[in-house]
Amino acid sequence: MTTDKYLDDIKEIKSLMNKSTRFISLSGMSGVMAGIYALIGGVFGYFIIEKARENGTRDTLSRLTTTPWDQNPSLQIVVVAAIVLFMAVLTAFFLTKAKASKHKQKVWTKQSIRLVVNFMVPLNIGALFTLALLQYNLIGLVAPAMLVFYGLACMNAAQFTLGTVKYLGLSCAILGLINTQYIGYGLYFWTAGFGLCHIIYGAVMYYKYDK
């Protein structure tokens, strides 16, 4: 009986420590939904690229703002990616807010702010690096760079939230590095990282922490 009470006290202390140092209201289902959005975006991206190849459309990045919409696959892909990002962020906010309310926690706390800051710094550096790749027309390295820097962002932010995020980041970073050796298959690696990995790790987080 005493042992059971002792173990319960340890669990309670551990729970309080986690709440004080980590933002634990991050929704696992938001990861699943982000993965689904990415898979849908990947399908659209595939058909856009295939149509561009059939039409012989090339090098539209340098004419991103001047080429007509129907002849500008790069702009179409940018729009699809923007929609995927918007839907993922919007879904993550509302599902995380709902989870926080369920556990009687605030969304914006010191822990969540630290989480966002530590996530955004590597991500913004990666965004600038990706723009530099586009500037020099190194298109084949765009998808690998996105995966690697996103993975680094997740690993950097994991210390302020659920530990599963670290493994999500590691998986994306590894996929990005492998992609550097298979230039031309960026869409498939991008879809695997942002799509399948998010679904898998989102499901793990949901069944481990949300239910």
C-alpha positions in Angstrom: 0.0 0.0 0.0 2.8 2.4 1.0 4.7 1.5 -2.2 1.7 2.2 -4.4 1.2 5.6 -2.7 4.9 6.3 -3.2 4.7 5.5 -6.9 1.6 7.7 -7.2 3.4 10.6 -5.6 6.4 10.2 -8.0 4.0 10.2 -11.0 2.3 13.4 -9.6 5.6 15.1 -9.1 6.8 14.1 -12.6 3.5 15.4 -14.1 3.9 18.8 -12.3 7.5 19.1 -13.5 6.5 18.4 -17.1 3.7 21.0 -17.0 6.1 23.6 -15.6 8.8 23.0 -18.2 7.0 21.6 -21.3 4.0 22.6 -23.4 2.2 19.2 -23.3 -1.1 20.4 -24.9 0.3 19.9 -28.4 -2.3 17.9 -30.3 -1.3 14.6 -31.9 -4.3 14.7 -34.2 -3.1 18.0 -35.6 0.0 16.1 -36.8 -2.2 13.5 -38.5 -4.2 16.2 -40.2 -1.0 18.0 -41.3 0.2 14.7 -42.8 -3.1 14.2 -44.7 -2.9 17.8 -46.1 0.7 17.2 -47.2 -0.3 13.9 -49.0 -3.1 15.7 -50.8 -0.7 18.5 -51.7 1.8 16.0 -52.9 -0.8 14.4 -55.3 -1.6 17.9 -56.7 2.1 18.6 -57.0 2.7 15.3 -58.9 0.0 16.1 -61.5 1.3 19.7 -61.9 4.8 18.5 -62.5 3.6 15.7 -64.9 1.6 18.3 -66.9 4.5 20.6 -67.1 6.7 17.8 -68.5 4.1 16.9 -71.1 3.9 20.6 -72.2 7.7 21.0 -72.1 7.4 23.8 -69.6 10.7 24.6 -68.0 12.5 27.2 -65.8 9.4 29.1 -64.7 11.0 30.0 -61.4 12.8 33.0 -63.0 9.4 34.1 -64.4 7.3 33.3 -61.3 5.4 36.6 -61.4 5.2 37.2 -65.1 4.2 33.8 -66.6 0.5 33.1 -67.0 -1.1 30.9 -64.3 -1.8 28.0 -66.7 1.8 28.0 -67.9 3.4 28.5 -64.5 3.8 25.1 -62.6 6.1 26.7 -60.1 3.5 29.3 -59.1 0.9 26.5 -58.9 3.1 24.4 -56.6 3.8 27.5 -54.4 0.1 28.1 -54.1 -0.6 24.4 -53.2 2.3 24.5 -50.6 0.9 27.7 -49.1 -2.6 26.2 -48.8 -1.1 23.0 -47.2 0.8 25.2 -44.7 -2.2 27.4 -43.9 -4.5 24.5 -43.3 -1.9 22.6 -41.2 -1.2 25.7 -39.0 -4.9 26.5 -38.6 -5.8 22.9 -37.7 -2.9 22.7 -35.3 -4.0 25.9 -33.5 -7.7 24.9 -33.0 -7.0 21.3 -32.0 -4.2 22.4 -29.6 -6.5 25.0 -28.2 -9.2 22.4 -27.7 -6.8 20.1 -25.9 -5.5 22.9 -23.7 -9.0 23.8 -22.7 -9.7 20.2 -21.9 -6.8 20.1 -19.6 -7.6 23.6 -18.2 -4.4 25.1 -19.6 -3.7 28.2 -21.6 -2.4 28.0 -25.2 0.0 30.9 -24.8 2.3 30.3 -21.8 6.1 30.7 -21.3 6.5 27.1 -22.4 4.5 27.5 -25.6 6.3 30.7 -26.5 9.7 29.0 -26.0 8.4 26.2 -28.2 7.4 28.5 -31.0 10.7 30.6 -30.8 12.9 27.5 -30.8 10.9 26.1 -33.7 10.8 29.2 -35.8 14.5 30.2 -35.6 15.9 27.1 -37.5 12.8 27.1 -39.7 13.3 30.8 -40.8 17.0 30.2 -41.4 16.0 27.2 -43.6 13.5 29.4 -45.5 16.2 32.0 -46.3 18.6 29.2 -47.3 15.9 27.7 -49.6 15.4 31.1 -51.2 19.1 31.3 -51.9 18.9 27.8 -53.6 16.0 29.1 -55.8 18.1 32.3 -56.5 20.8 30.1 -58.0 18.3 27.7 -59.7 19.4 24.8 -57.5 15.9 23.4 -57.6 16.9 19.8 -56.8 18.1 20.8 -53.4 14.9 22.7 -52.3 13.0 19.6 -51.0 16.0 18.2 -49.2 16.7 21.6 -47.6 13.1 22.0 -46.5 13.1 18.5 -44.9 16.5 19.0 -43.1 15.7 22.4 -41.7 12.2 21.4 -40.6 13.7 18.4 -38.9 16.2 20.5 -37.1 13.4 22.9 -36.1 11.4 20.0 -34.6 14.4 18.6 -32.7 15.3 22.1 -31.4 11.7 22.6 -30.1 11.2 19.1 -28.8 12.8 20.0 -25.4 9.8 22.3 -24.7 7.0 19.8 -25.7 6.3 16.1 -26.1 9.4 14.0 -26.8 7.9 12.3 -29.8 8.5 15.5 -31.8 12.2 14.9 -31.6 11.8 11.6 -33.5 9.6 13.3 -36.1 12.3 15.9 -36.7 15.0 13.2 -36.9 13.1 11.2 -39.4 12.5 14.3 -41.6 16.2 15.3 -41.4 17.3 11.9 -42.4 14.9 11.8 -45.3 16.2 15.1 -46.4 19.8 13.9 -46.3 19.0 10.8 -48.3 17.1 13.0 -50.8 20.4 14.8 -51.6 21.6 11.6 -53.1 18.5 11.2 -55.2 18.0 14.5 -56.9 14.8 14.6 -59.0 12.8 12.7 -56.5 12.2 15.6 -54.1 8.4 15.5 -54.3 8.4 11.8 -53.1 10.7 12.5 -50.2 8.8 15.7 -49.4 5.5 13.8 -49.3 7.0 11.0 -47.2 8.5 13.5 -44.7 5.7 16.0 -44.3 3.0 13.5 -45.1 3.6 9.9 -43.9 6.0 10.9 -41.0 3.4 13.4 -39.7 0.6 10.8 -39.8 2.7 8.2 -38.1 4.1 10.3 -35.3 0.8 12.3 -34.9 -1.0 9.0 -34.4 1.6 7.9 -31.8 1.2 11.2 -30.0 -2.6 10.9 -30.1 -2.8 7.4 -28.7 0.0 8.1 -26.1 -1.0 11.5 -24.8 -4.5 12.5 -26.1 -6.7 9.5 -25.3 
